[in-house]
Amino acid sequence: MSNLLAIDGDSLAHRAYHGLPKQMRDGAGRPANALVGFAGFLMRLWDAERPDAVLVGWDSLETPTYRHTALPAYQSGREFEDAIVEQLARLPELVESFGFLVGKSPGYEADDFLAAAAATWTGPVFVATSDRDAFQLVSDRVTILQPVKGVSELARVGPAGVRERYGVEPSQVPDFIALRGDPSDKIPGAPGIGPKKAAELIAQYGSLEAALADGRFPAIADELRLYRSIATMDPTAPLPELVPAPPDWRRAEAHARELGLNGVATRLAERSAGSS
């Protein structure tokens, strides 16, 4: 059965940006460390999984999502340096040069494309992301690949791994986040409820909604429902057609040379020579 590799582009791009020297430049003198690092990630992930298809999802930084509208504090205070923003705008084209698919649309986050891919693809799905919110996608068919030490190592997280880390089932992760909160996304959660208590409540009631129906948190019930909605990835995000396709190392090499990324181009040339 064919497998799909779905990648959180923004998550790995930021990892690349902060993992390589910011002095790196392309042939036009523009910042290139995220481009170089991300190209390396794509090659290593493909080598590790040998997927039949690859999709990379991206945030649309210039367009707020319904999450930002519903909770104005959502992800507030995040400040990105111009050098990473400029490279994020160029990375989807780099991905396409590899022959891989891109998911990006106004009003959606990279996470949403991962959810849509997991819901649409009928075979095994491997989701590469540093974001633990994606644990909600895990199933017997969907595995999270969590980068360790760059992406030279990958922790594989299945249903048992989610239970071990969070104490809840994958499908209960949005309820868990709603109760516990998420400081990185500025989701407040329920006052005084940490990870352990959140997991205990979900184990007791089975869901946030059941806890609310039993009279828990009456003063903030609507807020908690909102937090759960915000924490839930949207599986209806608009995807390109997901079809098996081999990587196009030669085209990726040509694109890297156009950008003046000669080290990346050399690595890709070795691959295209080996596959011809």
Secondary structure, DSSP 8 states (H G I E B T S, - for coil): ---EEEEEHHHHHHHHHHHS-TT-B-TTS-B-HHHHHHHHHHHHHHHHH--SEEEEE---TTS--HHHHH-TTTTTT----HHHHHHHHHHHHHHHHTT-EEE--TT--HHHHHHHHHHH--S-EEEE-S-GGGGGG-SSSEEEEEEETTTTEEEEE-HHHHHHHHSS-GGGHHHHHHHH-BTTTTB--STT--HHHHHHHHHHHSSHHHHHHTTSSGGGHHHHHHHHHHHS--TTS-----------HHHHHHHHHHHT-HHHHHHHHHHHHHH-
